[in-house]
Amino acid sequence: MKKAVILYSGGLDSTTCLALAHSEGFAPHALSFAYGQRHAVELDKAREYAPRVGAVAHLVVEVDMRRIGGSALTADLDVPKDGVEEGAIPVTYVPARNTVFLSFALGWAEVVGAFDIYIGVNALDYSGYPDCRPEYIAAFEQMANLATRAAVEGQGRYRIHTPLIDLSKADIIRRGLELGVDYALTHSCYDPTPAGLACGRCDSCRLRLKGFAEAGVPDPLAYA
């Protein structure tokens, strides 16, 4: 099996991505980050579920993005609970997060001999995040093939896979269920309770609940 590095948060999208990579014949190397996120409960899900969804290795990297702040996920800012302005970049955007994460993924890929990297970005739900857009992914892929010894020496060409980028949340859920994903072991909420329950009101919860409703299946998570 060829190796692939999968950016894996423990959330709905990244778990589906991991299952997809495995179904496409890759040996998934799951990469998660403890970056100071207020919803660090997602890492507990990631640690528990990675091997069950097919990961042959799981690496958790600590990068304290609270040091720079600038986001409701890494600083003392309120997480919006009543929706966000259409077309605006929401306060839950974490400055340069996907660039940092993809850079680590690229480094690990080069070390383990993988030329495929999966990331669960989605342009329909998260188009407000500039690092979830197709043009950003294309630019990073181009950079990856200019900046690594493996690519420059002709050992292979890096590809950034974004299999969810054009899918609705309902379509993502349907695809995951076809692959046997247990969404009870995922976490989506940006602002969970101390007990780890999803708030049901943040933008991520709203998108998740809407997706399950449109897919016609119940969300297995408990909500506050």
C-alpha positions as CSV (number, residue, x, y, z in Angstrom):
1,M,0.0,0.0,0.0
2,K,1.2,3.5,-0.8
3,K,1.5,5.8,2.2
4,A,-0.5,9.0,2.6
5,V,-0.5,11.6,5.3
6,I,-4.0,12.6,6.5
7,L,-4.7,15.8,8.4
8,Y,-6.9,14.4,11.1
9,S,-8.6,16.6,13.7
10,G,-11.1,14.0,15.0
11,G,-13.9,16.0,13.4
12,L,-16.5,14.8,10.9
13,D,-14.8,16.0,7.8
14,S,-11.3,14.8,8.6
15,T,-12.6,11.4,9.8
16,T,-14.4,11.0,6.5
17,C,-11.2,11.9,4.7
18,L,-9.2,9.3,6.6
19,A,-11.8,6.6,5.7
20,L,-11.7,7.7,2.1
21,A,-7.9,7.5,1.9
22,H,-8.0,4.0,3.4
23,S,-10.7,3.0,0.9
24,E,-8.6,4.3,-2.0
25,G,-5.8,1.9,-1.1
26,F,-3.5,4.1,0.9
27,A,-1.9,3.3,4.2
28,P,-3.0,6.4,6.2
29,H,-0.6,8.2,8.5
30,A,-2.9,10.4,10.6
31,L,-1.6,13.8,11.8
32,S,-3.3,15.7,14.5
33,F,-2.4,18.9,16.3
34,A,-2.7,20.1,19.9
35,Y,-2.6,23.8,19.0
36,G,-4.2,25.3,22.0
37,Q,-7.7,25.0,20.6
38,R,-10.6,25.5,23.1
39,H,-12.2,22.3,21.7
40,A,-9.3,20.0,22.5
41,V,-11.8,17.3,23.2
42,E,-11.5,16.5,19.5
43,L,-8.0,15.1,20.1
44,D,-9.5,12.5,22.5
45,K,-11.7,11.4,19.6
46,A,-8.8,11.4,17.2
47,R,-6.6,9.2,19.5
48,E,-9.5,6.8,20.0
49,Y,-10.7,6.5,16.5
50,A,-7.6,6.8,14.3
51,P,-6.7,3.0,14.3
52,R,-10.3,2.0,14.0
53,V,-10.7,4.0,10.8
54,G,-7.6,2.5,9.3
55,A,-4.6,4.7,10.3
56,V,-1.4,2.7,10.4
57,A,0.3,5.5,12.4
58,H,-1.0,8.5,14.3
59,L,1.2,11.5,15.3
60,V,0.0,14.3,17.5
61,V,2.1,17.5,17.2
62,E,2.0,20.3,19.8
63,V,2.0,23.8,18.3
64,D,0.7,26.4,20.7
65,M,-1.1,28.9,18.5
66,R,-2.4,30.6,21.6
67,R,0.9,32.4,21.6
68,I,-0.3,34.4,18.6
69,G,-4.1,34.3,19.2
70,G,-6.3,36.1,16.8
71,S,-9.1,33.6,16.8
72,A,-12.0,32.6,18.9
73,L,-10.6,29.1,19.0
74,T,-7.2,30.2,20.4
75,A,-7.9,33.4,22.3
76,D,-10.3,34.9,24.8
77,L,-12.9,35.8,22.2
78,D,-16.5,34.7,22.1
79,V,-17.5,32.0,19.7
80,P,-20.4,33.2,17.6
81,K,-23.6,31.4,18.5
82,D,-26.2,33.1,16.3
83,G,-24.7,32.6,12.8
84,V,-22.0,34.6,11.0
85,E,-22.2,37.3,8.4
86,E,-22.4,35.9,4.9
87,G,-19.1,36.4,2.9
88,A,-17.1,37.6,5.9
89,I,-14.2,35.7,7.4
90,P,-15.5,34.6,10.8
91,V,-13.7,35.1,14.1
92,T,-13.2,31.3,14.3
93,Y,-10.7,31.5,11.5
94,V,-7.2,30.6,12.9
95,P,-4.5,32.7,11.3
96,A,-2.4,30.5,8.9
97,R,-3.6,27.3,10.6
98,N,-3.8,25.2,7.4
99,T,-0.5,26.5,6.2
100,V,1.1,25.4,9.4
101,F,-0.6,22.1,9.4
102,L,0.1,21.3,5.8
103,S,3.8,22.2,6.3
104,F,4.1,19.6,9.0
105,A,2.2,17.1,6.8
106,L,4.6,17.8,4.0
107,G,7.6,17.3,6.2
108,W,6.3,14.0,7.6
109,A,5.3,12.9,4.1
110,E,8.8,13.5,2.9
111,V,10.3,11.5,5.8
112,V,8.0,8.5,5.5
113,G,8.1,8.4,1.7
114,A,4.6,9.5,1.0
115,F,3.6,11.8,-1.9
116,D,-0.1,12.1,-1.1
117,I,-1.6,14.4,1.5
118,Y,-5.3,14.5,2.4
119,I,-7.0,17.5,3.9
120,G,-10.8,17.8,4.6
121,V,-11.3,21.4,3.4
122,N,-14.7,22.3,2.0
123,A,-15.3,25.3,-0.2
124,L,-19.1,25.2,0.3
125,D,-19.3,25.3,4.1
126,Y,-16.0,27.1,4.8
127,S,-15.5,29.4,1.8
128,G,-15.1,32.2,4.4
129,Y,-11.8,30.7,5.4
130,P,-9.2,31.7,2.9
131,D,-7.1,28.6,3.6
132,C,-10.0,26.2,2.6
133,R,-10.3,27.5,-1.0
134,P,-9.2,25.6,-4.2
135,E,-6.7,28.3,-5.2
136,Y,-5.0,28.1,-1.9
137,I,-4.6,24.3,-2.1
138,A,-3.3,24.6,-5.7
139,A,-0.7,27.1,-4.6
140,F,0.4,25.0,-1.6
141,E,0.8,21.9,-3.9
142,Q,2.9,23.9,-6.3
143,M,5.1,25.1,-3.4
144,A,5.5,21.6,-2.1
145,N,6.9,20.4,-5.4
146,L,9.4,23.3,-5.4
147,A,10.5,23.2,-1.8
148,T,11.3,19.5,-1.0
149,R,14.3,17.4,-1.8
150,A,12.2,14.4,-2.8
151,A,10.3,16.4,-5.5
152,V,13.4,18.3,-6.7
153,E,15.4,15.1,-7.1
154,G,12.5,13.5,-9.0
155,Q,11.5,10.8,-6.4
156,G,7.9,11.8,-6.9
157,R,5.4,14.6,-7.2
158,Y,3.3,15.7,-4.2
159,R,-0.4,15.9,-4.5
160,I,-2.8,17.5,-2.0
161,H,-6.1,15.6,-2.0
162,T,-9.3,17.5,-1.2
163,P,-12.0,14.9,-1.8
164,L,-14.6,16.8,0.2
165,I,-14.0,20.3,-1.3
166,D,-17.2,20.4,-3.5
167,L,-19.5,18.2,-1.4
168,S,-22.3,19.4,0.8
169,K,-22.2,18.3,4.5
170,A,-25.0,15.9,3.8
171,D,-23.1,14.3,0.9
172,I,-20.0,14.0,3.2
173,I,-22.1,12.3,5.8
174,R,-23.6,9.9,3.3
175,R,-20.2,9.0,1.9
176,G,-18.8,8.4,5.3
177,L,-21.7,6.2,6.3
178,E,-21.1,4.1,3.1
179,L,-17.5,3.6,4.3
180,G,-18.7,2.6,7.8
181,V,-17.7,5.7,9.7
182,D,-19.1,5.9,13.2
183,Y,-19.8,9.6,13.6
184,A,-20.5,9.1,17.3
185,L,-16.7,9.1,17.7
186,T,-16.2,12.5,16.0
187,H,-16.4,16.0,17.4
188,S,-17.4,19.2,15.6
189,C,-18.3,21.8,18.2
190,Y,-16.1,24.9,18.6
191,D,-17.3,25.7,22.1
192,P,-18.1,22.4,24.0
193,T,-19.2,22.3,27.6
194,P,-16.6,21.3,30.3
195,A,-18.1,17.8,30.0
196,G,-17.4,17.8,26.3
197,L,-21.0,18.1,25.0
198,A,-21.5,20.0,21.8
199,C,-23.1,23.4,22.2
200,G,-25.5,23.0,19.2
201,R,-25.3,26.7,18.4
202,C,-21.9,27.5,17.0
203,D,-21.4,27.6,13.3
204,S,-19.7,24.2,13.2
205,C,-22.6,22.6,15.2
206,R,-25.2,24.3,12.9
207,L,-23.5,23.0,9.8
208,R,-23.2,19.5,11.2
209,L,-26.9,19.4,12.4
210,K,-28.1,20.7,9.0
211,G,-26.0,18.1,7.2
212,F,-27.5,15.2,9.2
213,A,-31.0,16.6,8.7
214,E,-30.5,16.8,5.0
215,A,-28.9,13.4,4.9
216,G,-32.0,12.0,6.6
217,V,-30.1,10.3,9.4
218,P,-29.9,11.2,13.1
219,D,-26.8,12.8,14.5
220,P,-25.4,10.3,17.1
221,L,-23.8,13.1,19.3
222,A,-25.2,14.4,22.5
223,Y,-25.8,18.1,22.6
224,A,-26.0,20.5,25.5
